[in-house]
Amino acid sequence: MNLLRRNLWLAALSTLLLGACSGTLRTAGADKPPVVFVHGNGDTAALWQSTMWRFESNGWPRERLHAIDVPYPLARDADNRPQAGRTSTAEHMAFLREEVQAVLKRTGAAQVVLVGNSRGGNAIRNFICNGGGQNLVSHAVLGGTPNHGVQAIPGVNEANEFSGTGPFLSQLNAPKNAQGDEVCGLAKWMTIRSDNNDKFAQPDGLWIGMKGKATNVTFAGPELKGATNVVIPRIDHRETSYSAAAFEATYRFITGRTPALGIQTEASVLLNGKVVGLGLNPQDAQSGNFVNNLPLAGAGLEVYEIDPVTGQRKGAAVHQKTVGVDGLWGPFKGTSQATYEFVITAKGYATTHIYRSPFPRSSGIVHMKPERVAEADRSASALVSFVRPRGYFDPPRDSMRLDGKTSLPGVPPGAGVASSKLRLDDKTQRTVAAEFNGERLVGLTWPMAEGRTTVLELTY
């Protein structure tokens, strides 16, 4: 079979497997609606990477998948008061509206699908209900969105957008019809929540600094009356959007059928993304260490292929770049079989060595940031951070190991922490390994005396 005929055959097979089934949305090729992904509080577009791979593997055109990056992704402490480096609900909604309009213009589509995690769902609801999006959205999927607040205690911080008794959520949750529905517009709505393992949908205020105090929020807090409400056992707050189970529920809701395939591997991969910094001004170490999604211009990035068993480099850098004003560190053409180390250097930051699992598919949202080392950690000979951006560590639920130990430093019971930090006194460079539910990462320790730190970053 020649290449042309083979490609035509594969396209036809894909259409048969993944074609439309019901509803107004067709799911074949370019007829698939554009999907806009909206990250949560303090997060980044990069968290949607594996979700986008799953959509692509089930026939969704890559150019119809768009993840937004809110420049300052943290909510204000009080929504009605300006706060440097944070966004109000109105600013968040306006940013989403601009992104949706740009996607509609680029694709020529009449409507988009909106998929949001946590705070991202607040912006989606605000856009559809109050921002002119009622006719522009066919489906809205909210994963772990605290639709009834992280707490609903009258008089407690009600100016915050996450207060269930505050003005922002009260107006969104006001009944929209005689049935008391909390959803609006012409969109079909779905929420995804955990049965009891979402740190921001708990009857006790442990994870929000109010241990022992009733929040007046239940495990069902993310549900909305009038929506399709899906419950997935034991998933955590971020897994309500970024897990394989959440993708399956989302895909089925949009298309009417179960996805046929998991993440499919591409032989060669094209990778790109932004190097971002910390604080109000990423160039200024005195402007704080809170997250942003702003380009860290002038940062240097190097990529090395490494031995997946030892973490040792196989040779010279396979990619090098000084980041420009757009923040992009690529493009870099690699392979899905290779394991890579990414090294970021920037003024005011530690030289950060990031180790990742092999990339099964191409991605343009491989965002990275260098670390700033806390004063308390500078006395260590080496510092290793083990991070899970798309979920939390839950000791009773998960199989985990860091440097040979099953107990991760700084990780208590319950799905509430997404990082662990290991301080080492050994000055000799050595291999350090981490495991999480079958994903294994290997890297090297680097001397803190030289201002270097190691990050083992999970993909799943």
C-alpha positions as CSV (number, residue, x, y, z in Angstrom):
1,M,0.0,0.0,0.0
2,N,1.6,3.3,-1.0
3,L,1.8,6.2,1.4
4,L,-1.1,8.2,-0.1
5,R,-3.5,5.2,-0.1
6,R,-2.3,4.3,3.4
7,N,-3.1,7.8,4.7
8,L,-6.5,7.8,3.0
9,W,-7.3,4.4,4.6
10,L,-6.2,5.6,8.0
11,A,-8.3,8.8,7.7
12,A,-11.4,6.7,6.7
13,L,-10.8,4.3,9.6
14,S,-10.5,7.3,12.0
15,T,-13.8,8.7,10.7
16,L,-15.5,5.3,11.3
17,L,-14.1,5.0,14.8
18,L,-14.5,8.6,15.9
19,G,-17.3,9.9,13.8
20,A,-20.3,11.8,15.2
21,C,-23.1,10.0,16.8
22,S,-25.8,12.3,18.2
23,G,-26.6,15.9,19.0
24,T,-25.7,18.9,17.0
25,L,-22.0,18.4,17.0
26,R,-20.3,16.3,14.3
27,T,-17.0,14.7,15.3
28,A,-15.2,14.2,12.0
29,G,-12.1,16.1,11.0
30,A,-12.5,19.9,10.8
31,D,-16.1,19.6,11.8
32,K,-15.0,19.0,15.4
33,P,-15.7,22.2,17.4
34,P,-12.8,24.2,18.7
35,V,-12.2,23.5,22.4
36,V,-10.8,26.3,24.6
37,F,-9.3,25.1,27.9
38,V,-9.2,27.4,30.9
39,H,-6.8,26.6,33.7
40,G,-7.4,27.2,37.4
41,N,-6.2,29.6,40.1
42,G,-2.4,30.2,39.9
43,D,-2.1,27.6,37.1
44,T,-1.0,27.6,33.5
45,A,-2.1,26.4,30.0
46,A,0.6,23.7,30.3
47,L,-1.6,21.6,32.6
48,W,-3.8,20.8,29.7
49,Q,-1.0,19.1,27.8
50,S,-2.0,15.4,28.4
51,T,-5.7,16.3,27.9
52,M,-4.9,17.8,24.5
53,W,-2.9,14.7,23.6
54,R,-6.0,12.6,24.4
55,F,-8.2,14.7,22.2
56,E,-5.7,14.5,19.4
57,S,-5.3,10.8,19.7
58,N,-9.1,10.5,19.3
59,G,-9.1,12.5,16.0
60,W,-9.4,16.1,17.2
61,P,-7.4,18.4,15.0
62,R,-4.5,20.0,16.9
63,E,-5.3,23.4,15.5
64,R,-8.8,23.3,17.1
65,L,-7.4,22.8,20.7
66,H,-6.5,26.1,22.5
67,A,-5.4,26.5,26.1
68,I,-5.4,30.0,27.5
69,D,-2.7,31.5,29.7
70,V,-3.9,34.2,32.1
71,P,-0.9,36.5,32.6
72,Y,-1.6,36.8,36.4
73,P,-3.6,33.7,37.2
74,L,-4.2,34.2,40.9
75,A,-7.5,35.6,42.2
76,R,-7.6,38.7,44.3
77,D,-8.0,38.3,48.0
78,A,-10.9,40.7,47.7
79,D,-12.5,40.8,44.2
80,N,-13.6,44.4,44.6
81,R,-10.1,45.8,45.5
82,P,-7.2,46.1,43.1
83,Q,-4.2,43.9,43.9
84,A,-0.9,43.9,42.1
85,G,-0.2,40.7,40.2
86,R,-3.7,39.3,40.5
87,T,-6.8,39.4,38.4
88,S,-10.4,40.2,39.3
89,T,-13.3,38.1,38.1
90,A,-14.1,40.9,35.5
91,E,-10.6,40.9,34.2
92,H,-10.5,37.1,34.1
93,M,-13.8,37.0,32.1
94,A,-12.6,39.7,29.7
95,F,-9.4,37.8,29.0
96,L,-11.4,34.6,28.3
97,R,-13.8,36.5,26.0
98,E,-10.9,37.9,23.9
99,E,-9.4,34.4,23.6
100,V,-12.8,32.9,22.5
101,Q,-13.3,35.6,20.0
102,A,-9.8,35.0,18.6
103,V,-10.4,31.3,18.3
104,L,-13.8,31.8,16.6
105,K,-12.2,34.2,14.1
106,R,-9.2,31.8,13.4
107,T,-11.3,28.7,13.0
108,G,-14.4,30.2,11.4
109,A,-16.6,28.3,13.8
110,A,-19.8,29.7,15.2
111,Q,-19.3,28.2,18.7
112,V,-16.7,26.8,21.0
113,V,-16.6,24.2,23.7
114,L,-15.3,25.6,27.0
115,V,-13.5,23.3,29.4
116,G,-12.3,24.7,32.7
117,N,-10.6,23.6,35.9
118,S,-11.4,25.1,39.3
119,R,-11.3,28.9,39.0
120,G,-11.4,28.5,35.2
121,G,-15.0,27.4,35.6
122,N,-15.8,30.7,37.4
123,A,-14.6,32.6,34.3
124,I,-16.6,30.3,32.0
125,R,-19.8,30.8,34.0
126,N,-19.2,34.6,34.2
127,F,-18.6,34.8,30.4
128,I,-21.7,32.8,29.4
129,C,-24.0,34.4,32.0
130,N,-22.7,38.0,32.1
131,G,-20.2,38.5,29.4
132,G,-22.0,38.0,26.1
133,G,-21.0,34.4,25.6
134,Q,-24.5,32.8,25.9
135,N,-24.7,32.1,22.1
136,L,-21.0,31.4,21.6
137,V,-20.6,28.2,23.6
138,S,-22.1,24.9,22.7
139,H,-20.8,22.9,25.8
140,A,-19.4,24.0,29.1
141,V,-17.4,21.5,31.2
142,L,-16.4,22.5,34.7
143,G,-13.9,20.3,36.6
144,G,-13.7,20.8,40.3
145,T,-15.0,24.4,40.1
146,P,-16.0,25.6,43.6
147,N,-19.4,26.6,42.3
148,H,-20.8,27.0,45.9
149,G,-17.5,28.3,47.3
150,V,-14.6,26.8,49.2
151,Q,-16.5,28.1,52.2
152,A,-20.0,29.5,52.6
153,I,-19.8,31.1,56.0
154,P,-21.8,34.4,56.2
155,G,-19.6,37.3,56.9
156,V,-16.3,35.5,56.3
157,N,-14.2,37.1,53.5
158,E,-17.3,37.5,51.3
159,A,-15.5,39.8,48.9
160,N,-13.4,36.9,47.7
161,E,-14.7,35.2,44.6
162,F,-14.5,31.8,46.3
163,S,-17.0,32.7,49.0
164,G,-20.2,30.8,48.6
165,T,-22.2,33.6,50.3
166,G,-20.3,36.5,48.5
167,P,-21.8,38.6,45.7
168,F,-19.9,36.9,42.9
169,L,-21.1,33.3,43.4
170,S,-24.5,34.4,44.8
171,Q,-25.4,36.1,41.5
172,L,-24.1,33.2,39.4
173,N,-26.0,30.7,41.5
174,A,-29.3,32.7,41.6
175,P,-32.1,30.5,40.0
176,K,-32.4,31.1,36.3
177,N,-35.9,29.6,35.9
178,A,-38.9,28.2,37.7
179,Q,-37.0,24.9,38.2
180,G,-34.2,26.7,40.1
181,D,-31.5,25.9,37.6
182,E,-28.1,27.5,38.2
183,V,-26.9,27.3,34.6
184,C,-27.6,29.9,31.9
185,G,-27.4,30.5,28.2
186,L,-27.8,28.0,25.4
187,A,-24.8,25.8,26.3
188,K,-25.1,22.2,27.6
189,W,-23.4,22.1,31.0
190,M,-21.5,19.4,32.8
191,T,-19.7,19.4,36.1
192,I,-17.1,16.8,37.2
193,R,-16.4,16.3,40.9
194,S,-14.8,13.8,43.3
195,D,-16.9,11.8,45.6
196,N,-15.0,13.1,48.6
197,N,-11.4,13.8,47.7
198,D,-11.4,17.4,46.4
199,K,-9.5,19.6,48.9
200,F,-11.8,22.6,48.0
201,A,-15.1,20.7,48.4
202,Q,-14.8,19.7,52.0
203,P,-17.2,20.1,55.0
204,D,-14.1,20.8,57.2
205,G,-11.8,23.8,56.5
206,L,-8.6,21.8,56.9
207,W,-7.2,22.7,53.4
208,I,-8.2,26.3,53.5
209,G,-6.6,27.2,56.8
210,M,-9.7,26.6,59.0
211,K,-9.1,23.2,60.5
212,G,-12.0,22.1,62.6
213,K,-14.4,24.7,61.3
214,A,-17.5,23.8,59.3
215,T,-17.3,25.3,55.8
216,N,-21.0,24.9,55.0
217,V,-19.8,23.3,51.7
218,T,-20.3,19.6,50.9
219,F,-18.5,17.2,48.7
220,A,-21.2,18.1,46.1
221,G,-20.3,21.8,46.1
222,P,-19.0,21.7,42.5
223,E,-22.4,20.5,41.2
224,L,-24.8,22.8,39.5
225,K,-28.6,22.4,39.3
226,G,-29.6,22.0,35.7
227,A,-26.2,20.6,34.6
228,T,-25.1,17.0,34.0
229,N,-23.2,16.3,37.2
230,V,-20.6,13.5,37.1
231,V,-19.0,12.0,40.1
232,I,-15.7,10.1,39.8
233,P,-14.5,8.2,42.9
234,R,-11.3,9.3,44.7
235,I,-10.0,11.8,42.1
236,D,-8.5,14.9,43.6
237,H,-9.1,18.6,42.8
238,R,-6.9,18.8,39.7
239,E,-7.8,15.3,38.5
240,T,-11.4,16.5,38.0
241,S,-10.0,18.0,34.7
242,Y,-6.6,16.6,34.0
243,S,-7.0,12.8,34.5
244,A,-7.9,10.2,31.9
245,A,-11.2,9.6,33.6
246,A,-12.1,13.3,33.4
247,F,-11.2,13.3,29.7
248,E,-13.4,10.3,29.0
249,A,-16.4,12.0,30.7
250,T,-15.7,15.2,28.8
251,Y,-15.3,13.6,25.4
252,R,-18.4,11.5,25.9
253,F,-20.4,14.6,26.9
254,I,-19.3,16.6,23.8
255,T,-19.5,13.8,21.3
256,G,-22.0,11.3,22.7
257,R,-19.6,8.4,22.6
258,T,-16.7,7.0,24.5
259,P,-13.2,7.8,23.2
260,A,-11.7,4.8,21.4
261,L,-8.0,5.4,22.1
262,G,-5.6,6.4,24.8
263,I,-2.6,8.7,24.1
264,Q,-1.1,7.6,20.8
265,T,2.6,8.0,20.3
266,E,4.2,10.0,17.5
267,A,7.7,8.9,16.4
268,S,9.1,12.4,16.3
269,V,7.9,15.2,18.4
270,L,8.0,19.0,18.0
271,L,8.1,20.7,21.4
272,N,7.8,24.4,22.4
273,G,6.5,26.5,25.2
274,K,7.3,29.5,27.3
275,V,9.9,30.0,30.0
276,V,8.0,32.0,32.7
277,G,9.2,33.6,35.9
278,L,7.9,34.5,39.3
279,G,6.5,37.6,41.0
280,L,5.0,40.8,39.8
281,N,7.9,41.4,37.5
282,P,9.7,38.1,36.6
283,Q,13.0,40.0,36.0
284,D,13.0,41.5,39.5
285,A,13.8,39.1,42.3
286,Q,12.3,41.6,44.8
287,S,8.9,41.5,43.3
288,G,7.8,38.3,44.9
289,N,7.7,34.6,44.3
290,F,4.0,34.2,43.3
291,V,3.2,32.6,40.0
292,N,2.6,34.3,36.7
293,N,2.5,33.4,33.1
294,L,4.7,36.1,31.8
295,P,7.7,35.5,29.5
296,L,11.1,35.5,31.3
297,A,13.1,37.2,28.5
298,G,16.8,36.7,28.6
299,A,16.6,33.3,30.2
300,G,18.8,30.6,28.8
301,L,17.5,27.1,28.1
302,E,19.4,23.9,27.1
303,V,18.1,20.5,26.4
304,Y,20.1,17.3,26.9
305,E,19.2,13.7,26.1
306,I,19.8,11.6,29.1
307,D,20.1,7.9,30.1
308,P,16.7,7.0,31.5
309,V,18.3,4.7,34.1
310,T,21.1,6.9,35.4
311,G,20.1,10.4,34.4
312,Q,23.5,11.0,33.0
313,R,23.8,13.1,29.8
314,K,24.4,11.2,26.6
315,G,26.4,14.1,25.1
316,A,26.3,17.8,24.3
317,A,23.1,19.8,24.3
318,V,20.7,18.9,21.6
319,H,19.0,22.3,21.8
320,Q,20.0,25.7,23.1
321,K,18.3,29.1,23.1
322,T,18.2,32.4,24.7
323,V,14.6,33.3,25.4
324,G,13.2,36.4,23.6
325,V,10.4,38.7,24.6
326,D,7.8,36.1,23.5
327,G,9.2,33.7,26.1
328,L,9.4,30.8,23.7
329,W,12.2,28.3,24.3
330,G,11.7,26.2,21.1
331,P,10.9,24.8,18.7
332,F,12.8,21.7,19.4
333,K,12.5,18.5,17.4
334,G,13.0,15.4,19.4
335,T,11.8,11.8,19.6
336,S,9.2,10.1,21.7
337,Q,11.7,7.5,22.8
338,A,14.2,9.9,24.3
339,T,14.3,11.2,27.9
340,Y,15.3,14.8,28.3
341,E,16.8,17.1,30.8
342,F,15.9,20.9,30.6
343,V,18.2,23.4,32.1
344,I,17.1,27.0,32.7
345,T,19.5,29.8,33.7
346,A,18.2,33.3,34.6
347,K,19.3,36.2,36.7
348,G,17.8,36.1,40.2
349,Y,16.9,32.3,39.9
350,A,18.6,29.1,40.7
351,T,20.0,27.1,37.7
352,T,17.1,24.7,37.4
353,H,17.5,21.2,36.1
354,I,14.1,19.8,35.1
355,Y,13.7,16.1,34.3
356,R,10.6,14.8,32.5
357,S,9.3,11.5,31.2
358,P,9.5,11.0,27.4
359,F,7.0,13.1,25.4
360,P,4.7,10.8,23.5
361,R,3.4,13.6,21.3
362,S,4.2,17.1,20.1
363,S,3.1,20.0,22.2
364,G,3.4,23.8,22.1
365,I,2.6,24.3,25.8
366,V,5.6,22.8,27.4
367,H,5.9,25.7,29.8
368,M,8.7,25.8,32.4
369,K,10.0,28.1,35.1
370,P,13.2,28.3,37.0
371,E,13.1,28.0,40.8
372,R,14.0,30.5,43.5
373,V,15.6,28.8,46.5
374,A,14.2,29.6,49.9
375,E,16.7,30.8,52.5
376,A,16.0,27.7,54.7
377,D,17.1,25.4,51.8
378,R,20.4,27.0,51.0
379,S,22.3,25.0,53.7
380,A,21.5,21.7,51.9
381,S,24.2,20.2,49.7
382,A,21.6,19.4,47.1
383,L,17.9,20.1,46.7
384,V,15.4,17.9,44.8
385,S,11.8,18.8,44.2
386,F,9.3,16.2,43.1
387,V,6.2,17.8,41.6
388,R,2.9,16.7,40.1
389,P,1.3,19.7,38.3
390,R,-1.8,17.8,37.1
391,G,-2.8,16.3,40.4
392,Y,-2.0,15.8,44.1
393,F,-0.1,13.3,46.1
394,D,-2.4,11.2,48.3
395,P,-0.4,8.7,50.5
396,P,-3.3,6.4,51.2
397,R,-4.4,6.3,47.6
398,D,-1.2,6.4,45.5
399,S,1.9,4.3,45.1
400,M,4.8,6.8,45.5
401,R,8.6,6.7,46.1
402,L,11.3,9.4,46.2
403,D,14.9,8.4,46.5
404,G,14.0,5.0,47.7
405,K,11.5,6.1,50.4
406,T,7.8,5.6,50.2
407,S,7.1,8.5,52.7
408,L,7.5,11.8,50.8
409,P,8.7,14.8,52.8
410,G,6.0,17.4,53.4
411,V,3.2,15.2,52.1
412,P,0.5,14.6,54.7
413,P,-2.4,12.2,54.3
414,G,-5.1,13.4,51.9
415,A,-4.9,14.8,48.4
416,G,-3.8,18.3,49.3
417,V,-0.2,18.7,48.3
418,A,1.3,18.6,44.8
419,S,5.1,18.8,45.6
420,S,7.7,17.3,47.9
421,K,11.1,18.7,48.6
422,L,14.1,16.5,49.5
423,R,17.1,18.2,51.2
424,L,20.3,16.1,50.8
425,D,23.6,16.4,52.7
426,D,25.6,14.3,50.2
427,K,27.9,16.5,48.2
428,T,28.7,13.8,45.6
429,Q,26.6,14.0,42.5
430,R,24.4,10.9,42.1
431,T,21.2,9.6,40.5
432,V,17.9,10.4,42.2
433,A,14.7,8.6,41.2
434,A,11.0,9.2,41.8
435,E,7.9,7.1,41.1
436,F,4.2,7.8,41.1
437,N,1.6,5.2,40.1
438,G,3.8,3.7,37.4
439,E,5.4,6.8,36.1
440,R,9.2,6.9,36.9
441,L,11.5,9.8,36.7
442,V,15.3,9.8,37.0
443,G,17.6,12.7,37.3
444,L,20.9,13.9,38.9
445,T,21.5,15.9,42.0
446,W,23.3,19.2,41.5
447,P,25.4,21.2,44.1
448,M,23.4,23.9,45.9
449,A,26.8,25.7,46.4
450,E,26.7,26.5,42.7
451,G,23.1,27.7,42.9
452,R,21.7,24.6,41.2
453,T,18.5,22.7,42.0
454,T,16.8,19.5,40.6
455,V,13.1,19.2,39.7
456,L,11.5,15.9,38.9
457,E,8.3,16.8,37.1
458,L,5.5,14.2,36.5
459,T,3.5,14.3,33.3
460,Y,0.5,12.3,34.5
